[in-house]
């Protein structure tokens, strides 16, 4: 998923695009965004009490019209030439890149946050948002040729890479035990966080962000 952490990603299509772009590459109104990777522990109205992946606790306040995006696990077979995807990968010593996660975007998000930039899921990781030009099966897994802004990258997707796709979400599914990811929460003076957009793993999935 221009710089993935700072650029913004018909009635249903426009609404869905807004949810996903904010969840994946939201541009905050002011100040640096706070990335949240957490598990919901309690829900109190429009407030989520969560346990951050760091082990700390936090409170996230949502507006009544909070936009949510679901993330479902799928397989490499769903990655087709022509798809618009986000791939988090690690550079290899031979100059290649090996995927950790592949995110399949809906057609409404084609072109959002296009490019490659550092990503903080692991030291040295990269995130690439691009169109799939070709997919080729090899001994090491599937090799994706990605094209963006006149550039081309080949990324190997090993069998253990996590493949997900994004679907419309439901606020009612933000329940205790659900894993969430927020790209651009805003820290408040009272140390709580506010978030207008939240993505969450469906069916127990931890968002691979």
C-alpha positions, -999 to 999 in steps of 0.1 A, spaced: 0 0 0 33 79 -30 41 70 7 19 42 20 15 56 55 5 92 45 -16 92 13 -52 87 12 -61 57 -3 -215 55 -70 -230 52 -35 -217 18 -23 -185 19 -43 -175 54 -31 -184 45 5 -164 13 4 -134 31 -12 -134 57 16 -134 30 43 -106 10 28 -84 39 19 -86 53 54 -80 19 69 -49 12 48 -33 45 39 -52 72 57 -41 108 56 -47 123 91 -60 158 97 -30 169 117 0 155 134 15 121 129 -9 92 129 -7 65 155 -8 29 140 -29 6 162 -25 -32 161 -46 -46 189 -72 -70 203 -105 -57 215 -110 -65 252 -142 -46 260 -168 -25 241 -185 3 259 -208 22 235 -185 39 211 -154 32 230 -131 1 225 -108 -10 253 -80 -28 236 -48 -46 243 -21 -34 220 3 -59 204 30 -42 226 11 -54 256 -1 -20 267 -38 -11 272 -55 17 253 -90 32 248 -102 40 213 -131 63 208 -152 60 176 -178 84 161 -213 72 156 -206 68 118 -173 50 122 -163 32 90 -152 -4 92 -135 -27 68 -134 -65 71 -103 -86 62 -108 -122 51 -82 -149 45 -80 -163 10 -55 -181 -12 -29 -173 -38 -53 -187 -63 -74 -156 -59 -45 -133 -70 -50 -128 -107 -33 -107 -134 -50 -74 -134 -57 -73 -96 -46 -43 -77 -28 -55 -46 -6 -44 -16 23 -67 -9 44 -65 23 78 -80 16 114 -84 28 143 -77 5 166 -107 0 204 -107 -3 202 -116 -40 182 -85 -47 148 -102 -49 119 -96 -26 99 -122 -7 63 -116 3 51 -119 39 15 -108 31 -6 -101 0 -36 -78 3 -62 -80 -26 -80 -47 -30 -114 -43 -45 -117 -27 -79 -129 6 -64 -94 11 -49 -74 6 -80 -45 31 -80 -48 40 -43 -15 47 -25 4 34 -56 41 28 -52 66 12 -28 78 25 6 91 12 39 67 -6 62 70 -12 99 56 -47 103 93 -59 105 126 -40 103 136 -35 67 101 -44 53 86 -28 23 50 -23 12 42 -22 -25 8 -12 -39 6 -20 -76 -12 -38 -103 -4 -75 -110 10 -78 -144 17 -116 -144 17 -145 -120 41 -175 -125 44 -206 -104 79 -217 -96 98 -239 -72 99 -212 -45 62 -203 -48 43 -179 -70 62 -150 -85 42 -118 -90 53 -91 -115 39 -59 -102 38 -26 -121 34 9 -108 42 43 -122 63 29 -150 83 7 -127 82 -31 -124 89 -53 -94 91 -91 -91 81 -105 -57 82 -141 -47 52 -153 -27 62 -184 -7 36 -210 3 36 -197 39 27 -161 29 -6 -148 42 -31 -138 15 -61 -117 24 -88 -97 7 -109 -67 18 -146 -67 22 -173 -43 36 -173 -44 74 -199 -41 101 -195 -22 134 -214 -49 152 -185 -73 145 -162 -51 166 -165 -74 197 -142 -87 224 -115 -109 210 -116 -93 175 -82 -82 161 -80 -47 147 -57 -25 127 -60 13 125 -36 32 102 -42 67 115 -56 70 150 -52 104 167 -38 106 202 -58 129 225 -47 150 255 -62 124 279 -41 97 263 -71 81 246 -72 75 208 -98 85 183 -104 66 151 -130 72 123 -118 42 104 -110 7 116 -102 -25 98 -107 -59 115 -100 -96 109 -131 -117 102 -135 -152 116 -107 -148 141 -81 -135 116 -53 -112 128 -49 -85 102 -15 -91 86 -5 -54 88 
